[in-house]
Amino acid sequence: MTSSEKAIRVLVVEDDPVAADAHVLYVGRVPGFVAVGKAHTGAEARRALERTPVDLLLLDLHLPDGHGLHLARSLRAAGHHADVIAVTSARDLAVVREGVSLGVVQYVLKPFTFATLRDRLMRYAEFHAAVGEASGQDEVDRALAALRAPGPAALPKGLSAPTLERVTIALRDSAEGLTAARVAESVGISRITARRYLEHLVDAGRAARRPQYGTVGRPELQYRWVTGQ
């Protein structure tokens, strides 16, 4: 599928400009998908949907003008039928259950890598392509199973999900940002290991790095959380 007319049209709804640009870039790298726009608030998303046909919302649940599920509910009431992949750092399973009734077909937890989003999009594409009348229960089950990931998304070799979670919390809770040395001290890992996790967060678009000057010798890199969520 190469024609943009046949591609699955995605609207990225994300309040953080850096993250929004990263998500647009990610969507554009997945065959069969095209990012038709981005919005930083629920109001911008509504205006974009009035202008442009959309098949799928890549929707951050924490928007400056309301919760993402409130936006999804209002869109359903207004007759918009785009599916939703929710992007969130929240882990409240009650929110997950509520989202099912509003067209949320997948959840992607922050921070995530391109590989994680690509997997979810490709699974959605398989589900989206299922049309016509099912021949039986097995075909219905296969269509629904396409949305389910086979297991946790793989992290780069040598990284673990529990440690990534601790590094993420430490960085997210620091208003001024942290060096790898400070993260290592906070989490209880080596400085080299902390740098690997921090660089993973940078690659995933969840953190940014900058040189920290004012010390003798080579400046040390400082990392900061880019979404504030």
C-alpha positions as CSV (number, residue, x, y, z in Angstrom):
1,M,0.0,0.0,0.0
2,T,1.7,3.2,-1.1
3,S,-1.1,5.6,-2.0
4,S,-2.0,8.0,0.8
5,E,-5.7,7.7,-0.3
6,K,-5.6,4.0,0.7
7,A,-3.6,4.4,3.8
8,I,-5.1,4.5,7.3
9,R,-5.3,8.2,8.2
10,V,-4.1,9.0,11.7
11,L,-4.6,12.2,13.7
12,V,-2.1,12.6,16.5
13,V,-3.5,14.3,19.6
14,E,-0.7,15.1,22.0
15,D,-0.2,18.2,24.1
16,D,3.6,18.0,24.2
17,P,5.0,19.4,21.0
18,V,8.1,17.3,21.1
19,A,6.2,14.1,21.7
20,A,3.6,15.1,19.0
21,D,6.3,15.5,16.4
22,A,7.9,12.2,17.4
23,H,4.5,10.4,17.1
24,V,3.9,11.9,13.7
25,L,7.3,10.7,12.6
26,Y,6.7,7.2,14.0
27,V,3.3,6.9,12.2
28,G,4.9,8.0,8.9
29,R,7.5,5.2,9.2
30,V,4.8,2.4,9.4
31,P,3.7,1.2,5.9
32,G,0.0,1.7,5.3
33,F,-0.4,4.6,7.6
34,V,-0.2,8.4,7.1
35,A,-0.4,11.1,9.7
36,V,-2.9,13.6,8.4
37,G,-2.3,16.2,11.2
38,K,-1.6,16.8,14.8
39,A,-3.5,18.6,17.6
40,H,-2.4,19.7,21.0
41,T,-5.8,20.1,22.6
42,G,-9.2,18.5,22.4
43,A,-10.6,21.6,20.8
44,E,-7.9,21.5,18.1
45,A,-8.7,17.8,17.5
46,R,-12.4,18.6,17.0
47,R,-11.6,21.3,14.4
48,A,-9.2,18.9,12.6
49,L,-11.8,16.2,12.4
50,E,-14.3,18.7,10.9
51,R,-11.7,19.4,8.1
52,T,-10.1,16.0,7.4
53,P,-11.4,12.4,7.3
54,V,-9.6,10.3,9.9
55,D,-9.6,6.6,10.5
56,L,-7.6,6.5,13.7
57,L,-6.8,8.8,16.6
58,L,-3.5,8.4,18.4
59,L,-4.8,10.0,21.5
60,D,-3.0,11.2,24.6
61,L,-5.4,10.9,27.6
62,H,-4.0,14.0,29.5
63,L,-4.9,17.1,27.5
64,P,-4.9,20.7,28.7
65,D,-8.6,21.1,28.1
66,G,-9.9,17.8,29.4
67,H,-9.4,14.1,29.6
68,G,-8.9,12.2,26.4
69,L,-11.8,9.9,27.1
70,H,-14.1,12.9,27.5
71,L,-13.0,13.9,24.0
72,A,-13.6,10.4,22.7
73,R,-17.1,10.4,24.2
74,S,-18.0,13.8,22.7
75,L,-16.7,12.7,19.3
76,R,-18.9,9.6,19.4
77,A,-21.9,11.8,20.3
78,A,-21.1,14.1,17.3
79,G,-21.1,11.2,14.9
80,H,-17.3,10.7,14.5
81,H,-16.5,7.0,14.2
82,A,-12.7,7.0,14.1
83,D,-11.0,4.3,16.3
84,V,-8.7,5.3,19.1
85,I,-5.3,4.1,20.2
86,A,-4.8,5.7,23.7
87,V,-1.3,6.9,24.6
88,T,-0.9,7.4,28.3
89,S,1.2,7.1,31.4
90,A,-1.9,6.2,33.5
91,R,-2.3,2.6,34.5
92,D,-5.9,2.8,35.9
93,L,-7.7,-0.3,34.7
94,A,-11.0,1.4,35.3
95,V,-10.0,3.9,32.6
96,V,-9.1,1.0,30.3
97,R,-12.6,-0.5,30.8
98,E,-14.3,2.8,30.1
99,G,-12.3,3.3,27.0
100,V,-13.5,0.0,25.4
101,S,-17.0,1.4,25.0
102,L,-15.7,4.6,23.4
103,G,-13.8,3.0,20.5
104,V,-10.4,2.6,22.2
105,V,-8.9,-0.4,20.5
106,Q,-5.4,-0.3,21.9
107,Y,-3.5,1.3,24.8
108,V,0.2,2.2,24.5
109,L,1.9,3.1,27.8
110,K,4.5,5.8,28.0
111,P,7.3,5.7,27.6
112,F,7.4,3.5,24.4
113,T,9.6,2.9,21.5
114,F,8.9,3.1,17.8
115,A,8.9,-0.7,17.7
116,T,6.0,-0.8,20.3
117,L,3.9,1.6,18.3
118,R,4.7,-0.1,15.0
119,D,3.5,-3.4,16.5
120,R,0.2,-1.8,17.7
121,L,-0.4,-0.1,14.3
122,M,0.3,-3.2,12.3
123,R,-2.1,-5.2,14.5
124,Y,-4.7,-2.4,14.1
125,A,-4.2,-2.6,10.3
126,E,-5.0,-6.3,10.3
127,F,-8.2,-5.6,12.4
128,H,-9.1,-2.7,10.1
129,A,-8.8,-4.8,7.0
130,A,-11.3,-7.4,8.2
131,V,-14.5,-6.6,6.2
132,G,-17.5,-8.5,5.0
133,E,-19.5,-11.2,6.8
134,A,-17.6,-13.7,9.0
135,S,-17.9,-17.4,8.0
136,G,-18.2,-18.4,11.6
137,Q,-17.0,-17.9,15.2
138,D,-13.4,-18.7,14.3
139,E,-13.2,-15.8,11.9
140,V,-14.7,-13.4,14.4
141,D,-12.2,-14.6,17.0
142,R,-9.3,-14.1,14.6
143,A,-10.3,-10.6,13.8
144,L,-10.5,-9.6,17.5
145,A,-7.3,-11.4,18.3
146,A,-5.4,-9.3,15.8
147,L,-5.6,-6.4,18.3
148,R,-4.0,-8.3,21.1
149,A,-0.3,-8.2,21.5
150,P,1.4,-11.6,22.0
151,G,3.2,-10.4,25.1
152,P,5.0,-7.4,26.6
153,A,6.8,-5.3,24.0
154,A,10.5,-6.2,24.0
155,L,13.0,-3.7,25.4
156,P,16.5,-3.4,24.0
157,K,18.8,-6.2,25.2
158,G,20.0,-5.7,28.7
159,L,17.2,-3.3,29.8
160,S,14.4,-4.4,32.1
161,A,10.9,-3.0,32.5
162,P,11.1,-2.6,36.3
163,T,14.3,-0.6,36.2
164,L,13.0,1.5,33.3
165,E,10.0,2.3,35.4
166,R,12.2,3.4,38.3
167,V,14.4,5.6,36.0
168,T,11.2,7.1,34.4
169,I,9.8,8.0,37.8
170,A,13.0,9.5,39.0
171,L,13.3,11.6,35.8
172,R,9.7,12.6,35.7
173,D,9.8,13.8,39.4
174,S,12.7,16.1,38.8
175,A,11.7,19.5,37.6
176,E,15.3,20.6,36.8
177,G,16.4,17.4,35.1
178,L,19.0,14.8,36.2
179,T,22.4,13.6,35.1
180,A,23.2,9.9,34.6
181,A,25.1,10.0,37.9
182,R,22.2,11.4,39.8
183,V,19.8,8.8,38.3
184,A,22.3,6.0,39.1
185,E,22.4,7.2,42.7
186,S,18.6,7.5,43.0
187,V,17.8,4.2,41.4
188,G,20.7,2.1,42.7
189,I,22.3,1.2,39.4
190,S,25.7,2.0,37.8
191,R,26.2,5.3,35.9
192,I,26.8,3.4,32.6
193,T,23.5,1.5,33.1
194,A,21.6,4.7,34.0
195,R,22.9,6.3,30.8
196,R,21.6,3.4,28.7
197,Y,18.1,3.8,30.2
198,L,18.2,7.5,29.7
199,E,19.3,7.3,26.1
200,H,16.5,4.7,25.6
201,L,14.0,7.3,26.9
202,V,15.5,10.0,24.5
203,D,15.1,7.6,21.6
204,A,11.5,7.0,22.6
205,G,10.8,10.7,22.6
206,R,10.1,10.8,26.3
207,A,13.3,12.6,27.4
208,A,15.6,15.3,26.1
209,R,19.3,15.8,26.8
210,R,21.5,18.9,27.0
211,P,25.1,19.6,28.1
212,Q,25.5,20.7,31.7
213,Y,28.2,23.3,31.9
214,G,29.9,24.9,34.9
215,T,32.2,22.1,35.8
216,V,35.9,21.5,35.0
217,G,36.5,19.3,32.0
218,R,34.0,17.8,29.6
219,P,30.4,18.9,30.3
220,E,28.1,16.3,31.6
221,L,24.8,15.5,29.9
222,Q,21.6,16.4,31.8
223,Y,18.3,14.7,30.9
224,R,14.8,16.0,31.5
225,W,11.3,14.5,31.1
226,V,9.6,16.1,28.1
227,T,5.9,15.6,28.7
228,G,5.6,16.5,32.4
229,Q,3.1,13.6,32.8
